[in-house]
Amino acid sequence: MRFFLHAIWIPLVALLPGLSTAALAQSDVAALQQRLDAALPGSVIELSAGSYKLGQAMVLSRSGTESSPIVIKARERGRAVFDGKAGLELRGASHVVIEGIAFVHENRTPAIRLVDCTYVRITRCSFKLDSSQASRQNWIHITGSKSGQNRIDHNLFDDLASAGAYIAIDGSETAPLQISKGDRIDYNHFRSIARRDGGGARAIRLGWTKLAPSQGQTVVEYNLFETCNGDDELITVRSSGQFIRFNTFLNSAGYLTLRAGSGNVVEGNFFYSENKEGVGGVRIFGDSAKVFNNYFEGLTAPALVLSNGLAEPSPIEAPRAPATKAAIVFNTWVNCGGGAIELGATGGGIFTKPPADCIIANNVAIGYGDELVRVRSKSDGVRWSKNIMFHAGAKEKVGIDVPDDQISVVFPRLRNQGGIWRLSPNSPAIDFAEGEFDFVTTDIDGQPRPKKMDVGSDEFATGPIKQRPFAAIDVGVEAP
């Protein structure tokens, strides 16, 4: 054991030739818990390379400070491996960093659980829990009435094969109900969620039904979601005031679903499918959602679903309010085989209360095959304005008959630049937008929008592009 000021190095498993990992597991795990119990601001607990077979969660109930956090880290990134029955649990802790650890233990308890924690950062870790003993489990779970301001960044989440979520954010379980507030989830790689007949496997869950009215202000940004197929809600938002922005969704069968709550924002995301079945975009329930500056290409399920809701409370279905006061503006849909917009989805006849006071404006849609707009149930609660839509087959295949000032059926003249269909210099979408949408100040490239804006997610410009779709190299453990 060596001590350098507040730095603590614990060689839990040396893995010397001929040395049994199991022989040292119990005593070394006990040493780890002792160091957690004694941690002070500025303590650095380094885990040497090896296998840590925890029989139960290691618990930290101490805090660092903003300038001197407590750090729990792998000495060599990814080579300190938790492969027993449990991971870490932090209770009432703040200003803690967890870095570089590989979590592959049995999927019976969370890899990391934060209870009433603030300013905890989970970074450069990999998560691939063993689902052979499958149970419903969230791999990272944030809960408690005092939780908030935590960050989960530059991690890899891989191979979820059971019910649960890679990340679940909850809050208080008794009144006053409040979801963890001000958390940030960024630059992570979420991949390989297996399709499950019973559903329930998701990349991210923000809240649950009773937390729906509470304001979260969590930001989910700059992540890559790849082949996340477990549930039709690959992200489910069941709370209010959340931000899902600047992410890339690739070949993920399901939807970014605003399931409950109000004032949620979906901005500047890229949605792609490479001919994979069931890949959708955004589905909207609830009040006052803003969906803008998003790009959808090649999706095989409807790209934007503006849903009906339950007319009356149901003992069987969780409360789902119809989309109300939603703003779907400045988006681009390209060749989405399932259609660009599905209006008034009924959920097989369960949802009968139509959307109300919604606006669909200043969007571009182009495609062939199925109708661009699918009207499942008629509603007087949706207004259209200054959209440009063009179907390669026939004008009738736009799917809805409204005046030209609501949907202009004209070829938008897009050109492919860097894998994105953007406006060409002679596009009729240039300077075509109308309406007051003061929350739209940039386009999907991060370029500023002038007072007279273009229709669609892209503002025609020649300046540098600040935002783009992400690949695996841009996110996860080894990303810059």
N, C-alpha and C positions, 0 to 999 in steps of 0.2 A: 504494500500500500504506500502510495506516495502522495504527499500534500504539497501543492504549490499555491501559497496564499489561499484563496477560496476554491481553487481548482481541485477536483477530486477525480482520480483515475481509478476505476474498478476493473481489474482484469478478471471478469466473471468466468470466462471460459477461455483457456489458453489454446486449446486444440493442439497440444504438442503430440508428436507421433506416439501412438500407443496409449494415450491418455483418454479415458472414457469420459465423454461429455456428461453422462448420467451420474457419474460418481461425484461430480462437483456441483450438480444442479441445485440441490437443496441448500447447501451452505452459501453459495454465491447469490442465490435469490434472496436469502435472508439479509445478506450484506447490502444488496440493492435497496431493500425496504428500510434498512437502518439509515442509509445515506439520504433517502427521501425524507425520512422523519427528521433528520438533522439539518436539512438544507436551509441555507440562508441566502439573502440577496447576493447575487454574484457567484453562487455555487455553480460549478460546471461538473456534471456527472457524466463521465465518458464510459461508454460500453465498448469493450474490446470485441473483436470479431469472434463470433461463436453463436451457439444455440442456447436460448434462455427458455427453459421449460417451466413456465409459471403455472402453478396449480390454481391460483386465484389472482385477481387483479392486484397489481402493485398500486398503492394509494399514496398520493401526494396531497397534503392539506396545508401547505406552506406557500408563501408568496415571495416573489422578488419585487423589484421596483422598476420603473420605466428605464432608468439608466443602468440598473444592475439586475437583470432578470435571472431566474434560476434556469439553467440549461441542462436538458437531458438529451444526450446525443450519441450517435454511433461514432467511434473513433475513426472507422473507415465506413463511409457511406454505404448503406445497404448490407453490411456484413454482420451487423448485430441483429440477430433474428429471434423474434418471439414466436416459438412454435409449440407451446404447450397448450394450456386450456384457457388462457386469459391474456389481457394486455394491461393497459394503464387506466387508472381512474383518478381524476383530479376533483377535489371537493373544496369549494370555497377558495380556490387558488387564483392568483393573478400574476401577470408578468412572468410567464413561464414559456420556454421554448422547447419543443420536442422535435428533434431533427435527425434525419438520416437512418431511422430504424425500419427494418422490414418486419411486417406483421403477417404471419402465416398460420397463426394458431387456429384451434377449432372454432367454428362459427357458432359458439354458444353464448359468448359475451362480447360486447363491443371491443374493438381494438383500442379505442380511446373514448372514454366517457367523461364529459365535463359537466359537473353539477355546481351551479351557482359560481361559475368562473368568469373572469374578465381578463382581457388582454393576454390570452393564451394563443401562441402561434404553433401550428403544426405544419412543418415544412420539410421537403425533400425526403419524405417517407414513402414506402411502397406498401400496399395493402392487397393481400391475396389470401383471404381466410379460407380455411379448409371446410368446404361445405359438404363433405361426405357424411357428417353428422348434422344434416341440415336442420335448421330451425329459423324462425323469424327473428332476424337480428339486424340492427343498424350498426355499421362498421365504425362510424364516428357519430356519437350522439351528444348533442348539446341540450341541456335541460336545466330547470331551476329558475326560480323567480328573479334571481339576481344576475343571471348570465347576460353577457353582451360584450361587444367589441373584440371578439376573437377572430383569428385569421387562419384559414386553411389554404395553403398555397404550394405550388410546385410539387405535387404528389402524384403517384400513380395508383389508381384504383382498378383492379382487374379481376374478372371471373366471378361475378356474383351469380350464384346458381340457386339461391333460396330466397324466400320472402324477406323483405327488409329494404333498406336503402344504404347506398354507400355513405351518404351524409344525411342525417335527420336533425333538424333544429326545432326544438320545442321550447317550453318555458315553464311557467308556474302551472301547477295542476289544481290549485284551488284559487278562489277569488281573492284579490282581483287578478283575472287571467291576463298574462302578458307573455308574449313570445320573446325569446332572447333577441336583443336589439343591437343593431349596428355591426353585425358580423360581416366577414368578407371571405368569399370563396373564389380564388383566382389562380390562373395558370396551372390548373390540374388536368390530368389526362384520365377521363372516365371511359372505360372500354369493357366490352365482352360481358354484357348481362344476358344470361340465357333466357329464352322465351319460356314462360311458365303458364300452364293452362289456367291455374288459379290466380294468376296475376300477383301483384304485391311486391314485385322486385323493381326498384327504381334507382336512378342515379342520385336524386336529391329530393327530399321532402321538407318543405318549409311550413311547419305548423300542422295543426289538425283542426277538426271542425269547431271545437269550442274556442280555439284561439283565433278564429277567422277575423273578428273585429279588431284585434290588437295590431298595432303598427310595429313592423319589424325593422325596416330600413336596412335589411341585409342586401349586400351587393354580390351577385354571382356574375363574374365577368372574366373574359379572356381564357375560357376553358375549352377543351376539345371533348366532345361526346361522340364516341365511335362504337358502332354496333351495340348500343344499349337497347336491348330488345325485350326486357322482362315483362313490362307492364305497358298498357297503352298510355300511361302517364309517366313518361321517362323523367320529367320533372313535375312535381305536383306542388302548387302554391296554395296553401290553405290558411292564409293570413293576409295582412294588408300592408301596403306601402313597401313592397319588395321590388328589387330591380334585377332583371335578367338581361344582360347586355353584352354585346361584342363577343359572343361565344360562337363556336362552330359546331354544328350537328351533322354528322356524317353517317349515313346508312343505319340510323337508329329508328327502329320500328316503334312508333308511338308518337306522343305529343308533349310539347311543353304546355302543360295544362294549368290555367288559372282556375282552380277548382272552387275556391271560396275566398271571400275577402273583397277589399275595395282598393282602388288607387294603385294597383300593381302596374309595373312598366316593363314592356318587352321592346328593347331597342337595339338596332344595329347588329342583329344576329344573322349568321349564314346557315341555311338549311340545304343539305344536298342528299340525293340518293343516286346510287349507281345501279339502277334497275332492281333495287331490292324491294320486296313486297312489304306493304304496310307502313311505309315511312311517311309520316305526316309532319305538320309544322306546329301551329299554335291553336289551342282550343280555349275558348273564353266562356266562363261563367262569371257571375258576380258583377260588381258595380265599378264604373269609372276606370276601366282598364285603358291604358294607352299602348298601342302596338304600332310602332313606326320605324322607318329606316331599315326594315328587314329584307333579306334577299332569299328567295326560295327557288330552287332549280331541280327539276327532274323528280319531284316527289311522287310517290305512287298512291298515297292517300290524300284526301283533301288537305290543302296547305294551310288554310285558315278556316276554323270552324267557329261560327258565331251561334252559340247554342241556345235552344229553349231551356227552360228550367222546370222544376216541379211546381205545379199549381198549388198544392197543399203539402204540409209536412207529412212525411212518410215514415212509418216504423221500420221499413225495410231499407230504403235508400237514405244515405247521408244527405243533409240539406244541400240542394244545389239551386241557387238563384239563377234566373235567366240573365243573359248579358244585358246590362243596362248602362247607358251613358258611355259606352265604349267608343273610343276613337281609333279607327284603323286607317292610318294615313301614311303616305309616302313610302309604300312598300313596292317591291317588284317580284312578280311571279313569272317564271320562265319554264314552259314545257312541263307543267305538273300534271301527270297523267290522271291523278285523282281529282283534278279541278283546282282552281285557285282559291275559291271561296265556297264554303258550304253554309247556307243560311237557314237558320231555324232547325238545326239537328234535333231529332226527337228521342234519340236513345232507344229506338225500337218501340216508340209509342209511350214511353214512360214520361218524357218531358213534354208538357203541353202548353206551358206559359211562354209566349214568344218574347224575343228581345224587344227592348224599349229604348227610345231616344238615343240610338247609336248612329254614328256617322262613318261612312266609308268614302274617303276622299283622297284625291291626288295620288292614286296608285296606278301602276302599270302592270298589265297582265298580257302575256302572249303564249299561245300554245296550239296544240292540235289534239285530235282524239276526243276525249270527253269534253263536256261543256265547261267553260271557264267558271261560271257561277251555277251552283246547284241549289235550287230553292226547295228545301224539304218541307217547309210549312210557311205559308204566307204571313207577313207581318207588316203592319203599318209603322212599326217602330224603328225602321232603318232608313236613313237618308243617304243618298248617293250624290257625289259632287266631283266633277272634273277628273274622273278616272279615264284612262286610255286602255282599251282592251281590244285585242285582235286575235281571232281564231283563223288558223290557216285553212280550215275547211269551208266554213260559211259563216255569214253574219249571224244566222240564227243560233249557231253553236256558242255564242257568247253566253246564252242561257237565261238571260233576263232582258226584258224589253222596257227600257226607260228612256227618257229624252236625252238628246245628244249632250246637253250641258251636264248630265249626270254620268253617262258613260259614252265617250266618243269612240266609235268603232273605226279605228284608223291604225295603219301599220306604224308602230312607234320608232322604227329605224334604230334598232340597237346594234351594237358591235361588240365582239368579244375581245376584251383586253385583260390579260392575265387571268383567264379563267372566269371572268365576270362579264355578263352582258350589260354594258353601259350605254349611255346615250351617245349617239353620233352627233356631229356638229349640226346636221340638218333635221334632227328629231323634232316632231311636233310637240314633244313633251317639254321642250325648253320654254321656260317662262309661262307655262300653261296653268300652274297651280293657283288656287284661290282659297280664301278662308283664313281665319285667324287661328293659328296654331303656334303660340309663342313658345311652347316646349320644344319645337323643332328648330334648332339653331345650326346644326351640321348635317351632313349626309352620312351614308354608311362608310365612306372612306375617311371620315373625320374632317372633311373639308367644310369650310363655312358655307352656309346658305345665305344668299343675298336677300334683300327685301322681296324681290320678285323671284319666286322659287320655281324649280323644275318639278315635274311630276315623277314619281317613283323614288326608289331608295338612293339613286345616284344623281347628284347635281353635276351638270356638265362643267368641267374645270380642267385646267392644265397644270395645277400645282401638285406638290408631292402628296402621295397617298399615305395617310397616317395609320389606317386600320385595314386589315385584310383577313381572309380566311386563314385559320391555323392548321398546321400539320403537326404530326407527333413531335417533330424536332423543336417546336415552339413552346411546348408545355411539358410538365412532368418533372421528374427528379433531376434530369440532366440538362434541362433547358437553361438558357442564360438568365 
